[in-house]
Amino acid sequence: MTTTPLPAAPVRSALELTARWSDLLEPPIFGARSLWLTWMAEDGVQLPLLMPIDDLPRLPEPALVEGLRTVHDAVVEKT
């Protein structure tokens, strides 16, 4: 998990979201299956948290999914 300086411009459309991910994942080089998570405030401004999760199995086990939900809930609770 890393904190990074992020653009202050809010994301308000699917096109803007695609552009944001393109900027964040530059260059898009992955050696394994990865899931990248970030969160947005209600006003569309991205929180300074970017969490890559690497080496995911093709079919995640319920414990992994529940763990991701727990992380999500903790982040949302802090915002």
Phi and psi restraints in degrees (value plus and minus 20) as a CYANA .aco file:
   2 THR   PHI    -152.2  -112.2
   2 THR   PSI     134.1   174.1
   3 THR   PHI    -127.9   -87.9
   3 THR   PSI     117.5   157.5
   4 THR   PHI    -157.6  -117.6
   4 THR   PSI     129.8   169.8
   5 PRO   PHI     -90.4   -50.4
   5 PRO   PSI     108.8   148.8
   6 LEU   PHI    -142.1  -102.1
   6 LEU   PSI     139.0   179.0
   7 PRO   PHI     -80.1   -40.1
   7 PRO   PSI     123.7   163.7
   8 ALA   PHI    -102.9   -62.9
   8 ALA   PSI     -31.3     8.7
   9 ALA   PHI     -88.1   -48.1
   9 ALA   PSI     110.9   150.9
  10 PRO   PHI     -90.8   -50.8
  10 PRO   PSI     134.8   174.8
  11 VAL   PHI    -118.1   -78.1
  11 VAL   PSI     101.6   141.6
  12 ARG   PHI    -146.3  -106.3
  12 ARG   PSI     -16.9    23.1
  13 SER   PHI    -170.1  -130.1
  13 SER   PSI     145.3   185.3
  14 ALA   PHI     -82.1   -42.1
  14 ALA   PSI     -57.2   -17.2
  15 LEU   PHI     -83.8   -43.8
  15 LEU   PSI     -63.6   -23.6
  16 GLU   PHI     -85.8   -45.8
  16 GLU   PSI     -56.1   -16.1
  17 LEU   PHI     -86.0   -46.0
  17 LEU   PSI     -62.4   -22.4
  18 THR   PHI     -82.0   -42.0
  18 THR   PSI     -62.7   -22.7
  19 ALA   PHI     -83.9   -43.9
  19 ALA   PSI     -59.8   -19.8
  20 ARG   PHI     -82.4   -42.4
  20 ARG   PSI     -66.8   -26.8
  21 TRP   PHI     -84.3   -44.3
  21 TRP   PSI     -57.3   -17.3
  22 SER   PHI     -81.1   -41.1
  22 SER   PSI     -61.9   -21.9
  23 ASP   PHI     -87.0   -47.0
  23 ASP   PSI     -62.8   -22.8
  24 LEU   PHI     -86.5   -46.5
  24 LEU   PSI     -54.7   -14.7
  25 LEU   PHI    -121.3   -81.3
  25 LEU   PSI       8.4    48.4
  26 GLU   PHI    -112.0   -72.0
  26 GLU   PSI     104.6   144.6
  27 PRO   PHI    -100.7   -60.7
  27 PRO   PSI     127.2   167.2
  28 PRO   PHI    -100.3   -60.3
  28 PRO   PSI      52.9    92.9
  29 ILE   PHI    -135.4   -95.4
  29 ILE   PSI     100.8   140.8
  30 PHE   PHI    -150.2  -110.2
  30 PHE   PSI     113.7   153.7
  31 GLY   PHI    -113.4   -73.4
  31 GLY   PSI     -30.8     9.2
  32 ALA   PHI    -175.0  -135.0
  32 ALA   PSI     155.2   195.2
  33 ARG   PHI     -86.1   -46.1
  33 ARG   PSI     109.6   149.6
  34 SER   PHI    -154.1  -114.1
  34 SER   PSI     129.4   169.4
  35 LEU   PHI    -142.6  -102.6
  35 LEU   PSI     105.4   145.4
  36 TRP   PHI    -131.4   -91.4
  36 TRP   PSI     110.4   150.4
  37 LEU   PHI    -138.2   -98.2
  37 LEU   PSI     122.3   162.3
  38 THR   PHI    -169.0  -129.0
  38 THR   PSI     146.6   186.6
  39 TRP   PHI    -149.0  -109.0
  39 TRP   PSI     132.0   172.0
  40 MET   PHI    -138.5   -98.5
  40 MET   PSI     122.9   162.9
  41 ALA   PHI     -93.9   -53.9
  41 ALA   PSI     149.7   189.7
  42 GLU   PHI     -79.0   -39.0
  42 GLU   PSI     -48.0    -8.0
  43 ASP   PHI    -105.0   -65.0
  43 ASP   PSI     -15.9    24.1
  44 GLY   PHI      69.3   109.3
  44 GLY   PSI     -20.1    19.9
  45 VAL   PHI    -101.8   -61.8
  45 VAL   PSI     112.1   152.1
  46 GLN   PHI     -92.8   -52.8
  46 GLN   PSI     114.8   154.8
  47 LEU   PHI     -92.5   -52.5
  47 LEU   PSI     133.3   173.3
  48 PRO   PHI    -100.3   -60.3
  48 PRO   PSI      32.6    72.6
  49 LEU   PHI    -158.4  -118.4
  49 LEU   PSI     104.9   144.9
  50 LEU   PHI    -152.5  -112.5
  50 LEU   PSI      99.6   139.6
  51 MET   PHI    -140.5  -100.5
  51 MET   PSI      85.1   125.1
  52 PRO   PHI    -106.2   -66.2
  52 PRO   PSI     118.0   158.0
  53 ILE   PHI    -143.4  -103.4
  53 ILE   PSI      94.4   134.4
  54 ASP   PHI    -121.9   -81.9
  54 ASP   PSI     145.8   185.8
  55 ASP   PHI      36.5    76.5
  55 ASP   PSI      24.9    64.9
  56 LEU   PHI     -95.9   -55.9
  56 LEU   PSI     122.9   162.9
  57 PRO   PHI     -92.8   -52.8
  57 PRO   PSI     139.0   179.0
  58 ARG   PHI     -78.7   -38.7
  58 ARG   PSI     -61.2   -21.2
  59 LEU   PHI    -138.1   -98.1
  59 LEU   PSI      83.0   123.0
  60 PRO   PHI     -88.0   -48.0
  60 PRO   PSI     124.6   164.6
  61 GLU   PHI     -97.6   -57.6
  61 GLU   PSI     134.7   174.7
  62 PRO   PHI     -74.5   -34.5
  62 PRO   PSI     -54.8   -14.8
  63 ALA   PHI     -83.7   -43.7
  63 ALA   PSI     -56.8   -16.8
  64 LEU   PHI     -86.2   -46.2
  64 LEU   PSI     -65.7   -25.7
  65 VAL   PHI     -82.6   -42.6
  65 VAL   PSI     -63.3   -23.3
  66 GLU   PHI     -85.3   -45.3
  66 GLU   PSI     -57.8   -17.8
  67 GLY   PHI     -83.0   -43.0
  67 GLY   PSI     -61.1   -21.1
  68 LEU   PHI     -83.5   -43.5
  68 LEU   PSI     -59.0   -19.0
  69 ARG   PHI     -85.6   -45.6
  69 ARG   PSI     -58.8   -18.8
  70 THR   PHI     -82.8   -42.8
  70 THR   PSI     -62.9   -22.9
  71 VAL   PHI     -81.7   -41.7
  71 VAL   PSI     -66.7   -26.7
  72 HIS   PHI     -77.3   -37.3
  72 HIS   PSI     -68.9   -28.9
  73 ASP   PHI     -80.4   -40.4
  73 ASP   PSI     -58.9   -18.9
  74 ALA   PHI     -86.1   -46.1
  74 ALA   PSI     -61.0   -21.0
  75 VAL   PHI     -85.1   -45.1
  75 VAL   PSI     -66.7   -26.7
  76 VAL   PHI     -82.9   -42.9
  76 VAL   PSI     -58.4   -18.4
  77 GLU   PHI     -82.7   -42.7
  77 GLU   PSI     -53.4   -13.4
  78 LYS   PHI    -100.8   -60.8
  78 LYS   PSI     -34.1     5.9
